[in-house]
């Protein structure tokens, strides 16, 4: 357990990533906690807070908001395949949420990704059918090292811009319902979660001794 409580009902909270972040957001919001991403409907971390299921997508939001780093390809799509662009008003709202947050709850969902081969950039989710170009859109399983690097980058950005905020990483228990790998879904899910859990554990062991709010 943490040495002392790090959240109260007035603590500004930003939660996003996979579905657990959305579930805990709804629970805390209903209980009267100050969940910023439940009071906003403009930022993508609010509108698609449970749809950024890989560490690349999560990192993209922090780099976009705080560094103004915009992907080269059209990577961001919602559940209904609607395209989410790189609107500056949305970026500024995202930055405002991040700048106010005193607790980040970030949930990692899976390590299988679709990516744009010419740029190497990773999509939020699978490529929409009407956008799919087999010559450039590829599928792969990301590595432990890649996910560890993303966690380090996310943590470094939070510590640079919000040095006193508490940071809580979780791994979603929701299993894959399907896989694009030529193996059983049970096997693919076990590997997908194991990669994330191992990366999260190594990240925590590496950083927790010097970061009491992690």
C-alpha positions in Angstrom: 0.0 0.0 0.0 1.1 3.6 -0.5 2.6 5.2 2.6 -0.3 7.7 2.7 -3.5 8.4 0.8 -2.9 10.1 -2.6 -6.6 10.8 -3.6 -9.5 12.5 -2.1 -12.9 13.6 -3.5 -11.4 17.0 -4.5 -8.3 15.5 -6.3 -8.4 16.3 -10.0 -8.3 13.0 -11.8 -7.6 12.1 -15.4 -8.2 8.5 -16.4 -7.9 6.9 -19.8 -6.4 3.9 -21.7 -8.3 0.6 -21.8 -11.7 -0.1 -20.4 -10.7 -0.4 -16.7 -9.8 3.3 -16.7 -13.3 4.1 -17.9 -14.9 1.8 -15.4 -13.0 3.3 -12.5 -13.8 6.8 -13.8 -17.5 6.1 -13.8 -17.3 4.5 -10.3 -15.4 7.5 -8.8 -17.5 10.0 -10.7 -20.7 8.5 -9.3 -19.1 8.5 -5.8 -18.6 12.2 -6.1 -14.9 12.3 -7.0 -13.4 15.0 -9.2 -12.9 13.1 -12.4 -11.9 15.7 -15.0 -12.4 13.3 -18.0 -16.0 12.7 -16.9 -16.8 16.4 -16.9 -15.4 16.9 -20.5 -16.6 15.8 -23.9 -14.1 17.4 -26.2 -10.7 15.8 -25.5 -10.2 12.4 -27.0 -9.1 11.1 -23.6 -12.6 11.8 -22.5 -14.6 10.8 -25.6 -12.4 7.7 -26.2 -11.0 7.2 -22.8 -11.4 3.4 -23.0 -10.3 3.1 -26.7 -6.6 3.9 -26.4 -5.7 0.3 -25.6 -2.0 0.2 -26.3 1.0 2.1 -24.8 1.8 3.7 -28.2 -1.7 5.3 -28.3 -1.4 6.5 -24.7 2.0 8.0 -25.3 0.7 9.8 -28.4 -1.8 11.7 -26.3 0.8 13.0 -23.9 3.2 13.9 -26.7 0.4 15.6 -28.7 -0.9 17.6 -25.8 2.3 18.7 -24.2 4.8 18.7 -27.0 2.6 19.4 -30.0 3.8 16.3 -31.7 1.3 15.3 -34.4 1.4 11.9 -36.2 2.0 11.9 -39.9 -0.6 9.3 -40.7 -4.4 9.3 -39.8 -4.2 7.0 -36.8 -7.1 7.8 -34.6 -10.5 6.2 -35.2 -13.5 5.6 -32.9 -15.6 2.4 -32.4 -17.8 3.3 -35.4 -14.7 3.9 -37.5 -15.3 7.7 -37.4 -12.0 9.5 -37.9 -10.6 11.6 -35.1 -8.4 14.3 -36.5 -5.6 16.4 -34.9 -7.8 19.4 -34.0 -5.9 22.1 -32.2 -8.8 23.0 -30.0 -9.0 19.3 -28.9 -5.2 19.3 -28.2 -5.4 22.4 -26.1 -8.4 21.0 -24.1 -6.3 17.8 -23.6 -3.4 19.8 -22.4 -5.6 21.7 -20.0 -6.9 18.5 -18.5 -3.3 17.1 -18.1 -2.1 20.4 -16.6 -4.8 20.3 -14.0 -4.6 16.6 -13.1 -3.2 15.6 -9.7 -3.8 11.9 -10.3 -3.3 10.0 -13.6 -5.0 6.6 -13.9 -3.6 4.9 -17.0 -4.8 1.4 -18.1 -2.8 -0.8 -20.5 -5.0 -3.1 -22.6 -3.1 -5.1 -25.2 0.2 -5.4 -26.9 -1.2 -6.4 -30.4 -1.2 -3.4 -32.7 -2.0 -2.3 -36.2 0.6 0.2 -37.6 1.3 2.3 -40.6 4.4 0.7 -42.2 5.9 3.8 -44.0 5.9 5.9 -40.8 6.0 3.1 -38.2 3.2 4.9 -36.3 0.7 2.8 -34.4 -3.1 3.1 -34.6 -5.4 3.4 -31.6 -7.3 0.3 -32.8 -7.7 -1.9 -35.8 -7.7 0.0 -39.1 -11.3 0.7 -40.3 -12.3 -1.5 -43.2 -12.8 1.3 -45.7 -9.4 2.8 -44.8 -7.4 -0.5 -44.9 -4.5 -0.5 -47.4 -2.7 -3.9 -47.2 0.4 -2.3 -48.8 1.0 -0.1 -45.8 -1.2 -1.2 -42.9 0.4 -4.0 -41.0 -0.3 -6.1 -37.8 2.2 -7.2 -35.2 2.8 -8.0 -31.6 4.8 -5.4 -29.8 7.7 -6.3 -27.6 8.4 -6.0 -23.9 11.2 -3.5 -24.6 8.9 -1.3 -26.7 6.2 -1.2 -24.1 8.8 -0.5 -21.3 10.1 2.4 -23.4 6.7 3.8 -23.8 6.0 3.7 -20.1 9.3 5.4 -19.4 8.4 8.1 -21.9 4.9 8.7 -20.5 6.3 8.8 -17.0 9.1 11.3 -18.0 6.5 13.6 -19.6 4.2 13.6 -16.6 7.2 14.2 -14.2 8.4 17.1 -16.4 5.0 18.8 -16.7 3.2 17.6 -13.5 6.1 16.7 -11.1 3.8 16.4 -8.0 1.0 14.4 -9.6 0.3 10.8 -8.5 0.5 8.2 -11.3 -1.3 4.9 -11.2 -0.7 2.3 -13.9 -3.0 -0.7 -14.3 -3.3 -3.6 -16.7 -6.9 -4.3 -17.9 -8.1 -7.9 -17.0 -10.5 -7.9 -20.0 -9.3 -10.6 -22.4 -9.0 -10.4 -26.2 -12.2 -11.5 -28.0 -10.3 -12.1 -31.2 -6.8 -12.0 -32.6 -5.2 -11.4 -36.0 -2.5 -13.9 -35.1 -2.5 -17.4 -36.5 -2.9 -18.9 -33.0 -5.7 -19.5 -30.6 -7.2 -16.4 -29.0 -6.5 -17.8 -25.5 -2.8 -18.1 -26.3 -2.7 -14.7 -28.0 -4.4 -13.1 -25.0 -2.0 -14.7 -22.5 1.0 -13.4 -24.4 -0.6 -9.9 -24.9 -1.2 -9.4 -21.2 2.1 -11.0 -20.1 4.1 -8.6 -22.2 2.3 -5.6 -20.6 2.4 -6.9 -17.1 6.1 -7.7 -17.3 6.9 -4.3 -18.8 4.8 -2.6 -16.1 6.6 -4.5 -13.4 10.0 -3.7 -14.6 9.0 -0.1 -15.1 7.8 0.1 -11.5 10.8 -1.6 -10.0 13.1 0.8 -11.9 11.2 4.0 -11.0 9.3 3.5 -7.7 12.4 3.8 -5.4 12.8 7.4 -6.6 9.1 8.3 -7.1 6.9 7.9 -4.0 3.8 9.0 -6.0 4.1 6.2 -8.6 
